[in-house]
Amino acid sequence: MMRRWLITGCNGQLGFALGRQLASYSDAEILAAVDLPEVDVSDADSVTRLFDELHSPPEVVLNAAAYTHVDRCEREPELAQRANALAPGLLAEAAARCGAQFVHVSTDYVFPGDADRPYREDDAPGPRSVYGRTKLEGEERVRSVSDRFLVVRTSWVFGRGRNFLAAILDQAQQRRRGEAEGPLRVVDDQRGRPTYAEDLAQGLRALVAADADGLVHLAGGGSVATWWELARACLDAAGFEDLGIDKLRSADLETAAPRPSYSVLDCSRADALGVSLRDWRQAVAAYLASPEAPALEAAS
């Protein structure tokens, strides 16, 4: 069945991946894919104009726009509030007015991160950062608008542009060129599920096709990982097996926002709907082979 889509945050990792994938499917029409600075979805007038200027009403509105720099959110809470809380509510209201399903992407940071088992959808949230609090408020605003919503929580996303793997590869290449020395230093006491943006985009489309609603957790498959394990797997797959990585504790780092030590998401509900993502190690290999990965220089 053909569906008409509106995508916000189209220049981000997830929005870009979803837009590219939908463009290749015969059962999807992208009415608009927007991002800053052209459209500010935290401004009510901008959102109204966006929907009024569409040539036909959307059937699916997917919000991939967010302010995701966790430490900057602590320093710029007003911006985080607008992007992560106010904007989802405005978009959900606009989607409800035209009868569209609203799909909003949220985060593992809505949980406190002190669990001893994977977080389920019905577990009580308890964010400990501005980022997490504003994302949770965004969820609440969406739920207050209409029953026709899908909020998908995910975690540790990597893909096009700035992300953890790109930063690790940049540091590795600096050492290969002799511009930096010594081992890398990566935290090894935070655990989660790495998620490739391309896989997440496919999963979102599958959830929409399955008429999923409510809260759903969707993240990369395979074993639970630490940031150190993710970095090690990336470097090994990229040909940097000889480069050492020192293991750090979260307490060794000075960050503006606290990080959850355990933010593993239970994806059983998505599994029951027939939607699951591939093992994160396979996804890392796919990312490295993609045009979005940093160009790697051959070892001399």
C-alpha positions as CSV (number, residue, x, y, z in Angstrom):
1,M,0.0,0.0,0.0
2,M,1.3,3.4,-1.0
3,R,1.9,5.8,1.9
4,R,2.7,9.5,1.7
5,W,5.5,10.5,4.1
6,L,6.7,13.7,5.7
7,I,10.2,13.5,7.3
8,T,11.7,16.1,9.6
9,G,15.3,16.1,10.5
10,C,16.2,14.9,7.1
11,N,19.9,15.9,7.3
12,G,20.6,13.9,10.4
13,Q,21.9,10.3,10.5
14,L,18.5,8.7,10.7
15,G,16.5,11.2,8.7
16,F,18.9,11.0,5.8
17,A,19.0,7.2,5.9
18,L,15.2,7.0,5.9
19,G,14.7,9.5,3.1
20,R,17.2,7.7,0.9
21,Q,15.5,4.4,1.5
22,L,12.0,5.6,1.0
23,A,13.0,7.2,-2.3
24,S,13.9,3.7,-3.6
25,Y,10.6,2.1,-2.6
26,S,7.6,2.0,-4.9
27,D,5.1,2.0,-2.0
28,A,6.3,5.3,-0.5
29,E,6.0,8.9,-1.6
30,I,8.0,11.6,0.2
31,L,5.9,14.7,0.2
32,A,8.6,16.7,2.0
33,A,11.9,16.1,3.8
34,V,12.9,19.1,5.8
35,D,15.5,20.3,8.3
36,L,17.0,23.5,9.7
37,P,17.5,26.2,8.6
38,E,14.7,26.0,6.0
39,V,12.0,24.8,8.5
40,D,12.1,25.3,12.3
41,V,9.8,22.6,13.7
42,S,9.9,24.1,17.2
43,D,8.0,27.2,15.8
44,A,4.2,26.8,15.5
45,D,3.9,29.1,12.5
46,S,6.6,27.2,10.6
47,V,5.0,23.9,11.3
48,T,1.6,25.2,10.1
49,R,3.1,26.6,6.9
50,L,4.9,23.3,6.3
51,F,1.7,21.3,6.4
52,D,-0.3,23.9,4.5
53,E,2.1,23.9,1.6
54,L,2.0,20.2,1.0
55,H,0.2,19.2,-2.2
56,S,-1.6,16.4,-0.3
57,P,-1.9,15.4,3.3
58,P,0.7,13.0,4.6
59,E,-0.3,9.6,6.0
60,V,2.9,9.2,8.0
61,V,4.8,12.0,9.7
62,L,8.2,10.9,11.1
63,N,10.1,13.1,13.4
64,A,13.9,12.4,13.3
65,A,14.8,16.0,14.3
66,A,16.4,16.4,17.7
67,Y,19.1,18.2,19.6
68,T,21.3,15.2,20.4
69,H,24.6,16.7,21.7
70,V,24.2,15.6,25.2
71,D,26.7,17.9,26.9
72,R,25.6,21.0,24.9
73,C,22.1,20.3,26.1
74,E,23.3,20.9,29.7
75,R,24.7,24.3,28.6
76,E,21.8,25.2,26.3
77,P,18.7,23.8,27.9
78,E,16.4,26.3,26.1
79,L,17.5,24.9,22.7
80,A,17.1,21.4,24.0
81,Q,13.6,22.1,25.2
82,R,12.6,23.6,21.9
83,A,14.0,20.8,19.7
84,N,13.3,17.8,21.9
85,A,10.1,18.7,23.8
86,L,8.2,21.5,22.0
87,A,8.8,20.4,18.4
88,P,7.4,16.9,18.8
89,G,4.3,18.2,20.4
90,L,3.7,20.7,17.6
91,L,4.3,18.1,14.9
92,A,2.0,15.6,16.6
93,E,-0.7,18.2,16.7
94,A,-0.3,19.0,13.0
95,A,-0.3,15.3,12.2
96,A,-3.5,14.7,14.2
97,R,-5.2,17.6,12.4
98,C,-4.7,15.9,9.0
99,G,-5.3,12.3,10.3
100,A,-1.7,11.1,9.8
101,Q,0.2,8.6,11.9
102,F,2.9,10.4,13.9
103,V,6.2,8.5,14.5
104,H,8.6,10.0,16.9
105,V,12.1,8.8,17.7
106,S,13.3,8.9,21.3
107,T,16.2,7.6,23.3
108,D,17.5,5.3,26.0
109,Y,18.5,8.4,28.0
110,V,14.9,8.7,29.3
111,F,15.9,5.9,31.8
112,P,18.2,6.4,34.8
113,G,20.7,3.9,33.6
114,D,21.1,1.9,36.8
115,A,19.1,-1.2,35.9
116,D,20.4,-4.8,36.0
117,R,18.3,-6.0,33.1
118,P,17.2,-4.5,29.8
119,Y,14.6,-1.7,30.0
120,R,11.1,-2.6,28.8
121,E,8.6,-0.1,27.4
122,D,6.6,-0.1,30.6
123,D,9.6,0.5,33.0
124,A,9.4,3.8,34.8
125,P,11.6,6.5,33.2
126,G,14.0,8.6,35.3
127,P,16.3,10.8,33.1
128,R,19.4,12.3,34.7
129,S,20.3,14.8,32.1
130,V,18.8,17.7,30.2
131,Y,18.8,15.7,27.1
132,G,17.0,12.8,28.7
133,R,14.5,15.0,30.4
134,T,13.6,17.0,27.3
135,K,13.3,13.8,25.2
136,L,11.0,12.4,27.8
137,E,8.9,15.5,27.8
138,G,8.7,15.2,24.0
139,E,7.3,11.7,24.4
140,E,4.7,13.0,26.9
141,R,3.6,15.8,24.6
142,V,3.2,13.4,21.7
143,R,1.1,10.9,23.8
144,S,-1.1,13.8,25.1
145,V,-2.2,14.8,21.6
146,S,-3.6,11.6,20.1
147,D,-3.8,7.8,20.4
148,R,-2.4,7.5,16.9
149,F,1.3,7.7,17.6
150,L,4.4,5.5,17.6
151,V,7.3,6.4,19.8
152,V,10.4,4.4,19.1
153,R,13.2,4.5,21.6
154,T,16.7,3.6,20.3
155,S,20.3,3.8,21.5
156,W,23.9,4.5,20.5
157,V,23.1,5.5,16.9
158,F,25.9,5.7,14.3
159,G,25.8,6.6,10.7
160,R,26.3,9.5,8.4
161,G,28.2,12.5,9.7
162,R,29.4,13.1,13.3
163,N,29.2,9.9,15.4
164,F,31.3,7.8,17.8
165,L,32.8,5.6,15.2
166,A,33.8,8.4,12.9
167,A,35.5,10.0,15.9
168,I,37.4,6.8,16.7
169,L,38.5,6.3,13.1
170,D,39.7,9.9,13.0
171,Q,41.8,9.4,16.1
172,A,43.2,6.2,14.6
173,Q,44.2,7.8,11.4
174,Q,45.9,10.7,13.3
175,R,48.1,8.1,14.9
176,R,48.8,6.3,11.6
177,R,49.9,9.6,10.1
178,G,52.1,10.4,13.1
179,E,50.0,13.4,14.1
180,A,49.2,11.9,17.5
181,E,50.8,9.2,19.7
182,G,49.8,6.6,22.2
183,P,46.7,4.4,22.7
184,L,43.1,5.7,22.4
185,R,41.1,6.0,25.6
186,V,37.5,4.8,25.7
187,V,35.0,4.1,28.5
188,D,34.4,0.5,29.3
189,D,31.8,0.7,32.1
190,Q,28.8,1.9,30.1
191,R,26.6,-0.7,28.4
192,G,24.1,-0.5,25.6
193,R,23.0,-1.6,22.2
194,P,24.8,0.0,19.2
195,T,22.4,0.9,16.4
196,Y,23.2,1.6,12.7
197,A,21.1,4.4,11.3
198,E,20.4,2.5,8.1
199,D,19.1,-0.5,10.0
200,L,17.0,1.7,12.3
201,A,15.4,3.4,9.2
202,Q,14.5,0.0,7.8
203,G,13.1,-1.0,11.2
204,L,11.0,2.1,11.4
205,R,9.5,1.5,8.0
206,A,8.7,-2.1,9.0
207,L,7.0,-1.0,12.2
208,V,4.8,1.5,10.2
209,A,4.0,-1.3,7.8
210,A,3.0,-3.5,10.7
211,D,0.7,-0.8,12.0
212,A,2.6,-0.7,15.3
213,D,1.6,2.0,17.8
214,G,2.4,3.1,21.3
215,L,5.9,2.7,22.7
216,V,8.4,0.4,21.0
217,H,12.1,-0.2,21.7
218,L,14.3,-0.8,18.7
219,A,18.1,-1.1,18.8
220,G,20.9,-3.1,17.3
221,G,21.0,-6.8,17.8
222,G,23.6,-9.1,19.1
223,S,25.4,-9.0,22.5
224,V,25.3,-6.1,24.8
225,A,28.4,-3.8,24.2
226,T,30.5,-1.3,26.0
227,W,31.9,1.7,24.2
228,W,35.3,0.1,24.4
229,E,34.0,-3.1,22.7
230,L,32.4,-1.0,20.0
231,A,35.6,0.9,19.4
232,R,37.7,-2.2,19.4
233,A,35.4,-4.0,16.9
234,C,35.4,-0.9,14.6
235,L,39.2,-0.5,14.6
236,D,39.8,-4.2,14.1
237,A,37.4,-4.3,11.1
238,A,39.0,-1.1,9.7
239,G,42.5,-2.5,9.8
240,F,43.8,-0.9,13.0
241,E,44.2,-4.2,15.0
242,D,47.6,-3.0,16.2
243,L,46.3,0.2,17.8
244,G,45.7,-0.1,21.5
245,I,42.8,1.3,23.4
246,D,43.0,2.0,27.1
247,K,39.9,1.2,29.2
248,L,38.5,4.2,31.1
249,R,35.8,4.5,33.8
250,S,33.1,7.0,33.4
251,A,34.4,8.7,36.6
252,D,37.7,9.3,34.8
253,L,36.0,11.7,32.3
254,E,34.7,15.2,33.0
255,T,31.4,15.6,31.1
256,A,28.7,18.1,31.5
257,A,26.0,15.5,31.4
258,P,26.0,12.2,33.3
259,R,25.9,9.1,31.2
260,P,23.8,6.0,32.0
261,S,26.0,3.1,33.0
262,Y,23.4,0.6,31.7
263,S,20.9,1.7,29.1
264,V,20.2,-1.6,27.3
265,L,16.8,-1.7,25.7
266,D,14.6,-4.7,25.7
267,C,13.3,-5.1,22.1
268,S,11.0,-8.0,22.7
269,R,7.9,-6.0,21.6
270,A,9.5,-5.2,18.2
271,D,10.6,-8.8,17.9
272,A,7.0,-9.9,18.4
273,L,6.0,-7.6,15.6
274,G,8.5,-9.3,13.3
275,V,11.0,-6.4,13.4
276,S,14.5,-6.8,14.6
277,L,17.9,-5.3,13.6
278,R,21.0,-7.2,12.7
279,D,23.9,-7.9,15.0
280,W,25.8,-4.6,15.7
281,R,29.1,-6.1,14.6
282,Q,27.7,-6.9,11.2
283,A,26.3,-3.3,11.1
284,V,29.7,-1.9,11.9
285,A,31.2,-3.7,8.9
286,A,28.3,-2.4,6.7
287,Y,28.9,1.1,8.0
288,L,32.7,0.9,7.2
289,A,31.8,-0.3,3.6
290,S,29.3,2.6,3.1
291,P,29.9,6.0,1.4
292,E,29.1,7.6,4.8
293,A,32.2,6.2,6.6
294,P,35.4,8.3,6.7
295,A,37.8,7.5,3.9
296,L,40.6,5.3,5.3
297,E,44.2,5.8,4.3
298,A,46.2,2.7,3.6
299,A,48.9,1.8,6.1
300,S,52.4,2.7,4.9
